[in-house]
Amino acid sequence: MMGMLPLKMPPMPIPIYEHHITVLSSDIDENDHANNVCYLRWMNEAAIAHSAENGWTAQRYVVLGASWFARKHTIEYLAPSFEGDKLVVRTGVSDWQSIRSTRTYRFVRMSDDKVIAKAETLWVFVNLSTGKPTRLPKEVAEAFVLVDATEI
């Protein structure tokens, strides 16, 4: 139709997201390296940022009436990180089920490209009104590309 603007196509989903962080002095524990709790926080931050980049912000989940809740975290520490280290947390969705997904993470120290930790989170999609798991809507599933965990 003349005079009408074309529909804006949604952006292509980002399969593997890279979340950049710098290890702060407040992240350092009594063993002089980043505390294990920091890795869990960084995983959560990376997951939230990846979801938002693919169009699903926390606010959008609230409007939908459902959101992701962590069921299980697994972290394998391979090398320590220290104050000032610049890290990349690579993350992507490596498995989908009707009510859950697995998100895989790789922590890479930028100075030497060393993988310092590997992790996974099993997320469950939960109805915010009932508190019970609910089926993943098509529009949420379509916002993410399933990736092989070894590619992350």
C-alpha atoms as one frame of an Amber mdcrd trajectory, in Angstrom:
protein
   0.000   0.000   0.000   1.273   3.445  -0.872   2.242   5.674   2.020   2.432
   2.878   4.570   5.696   2.130   6.308   6.895  -1.466   6.088   6.478  -3.533
   9.217   9.619  -3.589  11.303  10.911  -7.126  11.482  12.010  -8.350  14.918
  15.768  -8.647  15.364  17.356 -12.038  14.906  17.829 -13.800  18.222  21.353
 -13.814  19.603  22.261 -17.498  20.026  25.363 -17.017  22.204  25.546 -13.888
  24.308  28.776 -12.417  25.678  28.497 -10.620  29.003  31.602  -8.617  29.963
  32.606  -8.102  33.582  35.578  -6.865  35.566  36.401  -8.567  38.849  36.076
  -5.906  41.572  37.798  -5.702  44.954  34.413  -6.438  46.558  34.360  -9.789
  44.678  37.565 -10.982  46.366  37.340 -13.354  49.329  39.721 -14.449  52.098
  41.555 -16.672  49.586  42.453 -13.605  47.482  40.373 -14.607  44.446  36.810
 -14.025  43.247  34.379 -15.725  45.612  32.262 -18.569  44.256  29.065 -16.608
  44.964  30.200 -14.023  42.395  30.073 -16.602  39.624  26.448 -17.320  40.446
  25.662 -13.589  40.375  27.463 -13.204  37.042  25.514 -16.167  35.613  22.248
 -14.518  36.609  23.318 -11.150  35.175  24.354 -12.785  31.885  21.056 -14.701
  31.607  18.995 -11.561  32.260  21.040  -9.510  29.770  20.787 -12.219  27.098
  17.027 -12.461  27.547  16.661  -8.676  27.339  18.803  -8.522  24.184  16.431
 -11.055  22.636  13.421  -8.909  23.534  12.376 -10.455  26.848  13.023  -8.002
  29.662  11.930  -8.616  33.247   9.014  -6.223  32.671   7.849  -8.131  29.607
   7.807 -11.388  31.582   5.714  -9.699  34.302   3.196  -8.551  31.676   3.109
 -12.118  30.340   2.430 -13.343  33.893   5.277 -15.851  33.979   9.015 -15.850
  34.475  12.088 -18.030  34.878  13.004 -19.502  38.260  16.277 -21.329  38.886
  15.905 -24.968  39.874  19.567 -26.038  39.857  22.988 -24.477  39.307  26.163
 -26.405  38.537  29.541 -24.662  38.457  32.909 -26.243  37.745  35.792 -23.982
  38.755  38.881 -24.533  36.591  41.114 -21.584  37.561  40.812 -18.589  39.895
  40.054 -15.032  38.866  41.537 -12.002  40.575  40.794  -8.331  41.126  41.006
  -6.441  37.855  40.577  -9.524  35.660  38.335  -8.876  32.685  36.049 -11.823
  32.023  33.588 -12.752  29.318  30.649 -14.871  30.390  29.493 -16.686  27.240
  25.974 -18.065  27.566  23.243 -19.659  25.547  20.230 -21.932  25.837  21.363
 -25.512  25.261  18.113 -27.393  25.927  14.355 -26.723  25.795  11.566 -28.733
  27.366   7.905 -27.774  27.720   8.360 -25.996  31.070  12.126 -25.703  31.455
  15.392 -24.910  29.787  19.081 -25.424  30.396  21.388 -22.460  30.011  25.110
 -23.115  29.624  27.886 -20.696  30.609  31.628 -20.416  29.965  33.759 -17.939
  31.905  36.761 -16.823  29.850  39.575 -14.620  31.171  40.289 -12.141  28.386
  44.006 -11.631  29.094  44.923 -15.232  28.221  41.674 -16.593  26.685  41.582
 -19.246  29.418  38.289 -20.904  30.374  38.236 -20.463  34.142  34.792 -21.929
  34.847  31.990 -23.868  33.183  28.425 -23.794  34.453  24.791 -24.636  33.806
  21.470 -23.526  35.204  18.258 -25.495  34.927  15.518 -22.861  34.650  11.795
 -23.560  35.119   9.128 -21.320  33.581   6.659 -20.413  36.354   3.218 -18.805
  36.340   3.561 -15.751  38.602  -0.040 -16.005  39.895  -0.032 -19.684  40.834
   3.661 -20.224  41.522   3.482 -23.417  39.467   5.449 -24.425  36.383   3.729
 -23.507  33.131   4.249 -24.299  29.470   6.707 -22.096  27.644   4.771 -19.838
  25.230   5.730 -19.984  21.563   6.735 -16.293  21.512   9.288 -16.870  24.284
  10.721 -20.007  22.692  11.049 -18.253  19.329  13.171 -15.495  20.897  16.031
 -17.913  21.579  18.142 -20.163  19.382  19.035 -23.545  20.799  22.817 -24.032
  20.720  25.123 -26.959  21.312  26.652 -26.591  24.796  30.110 -27.313  23.365
  29.867 -24.205  21.158  29.500 -21.827  24.082
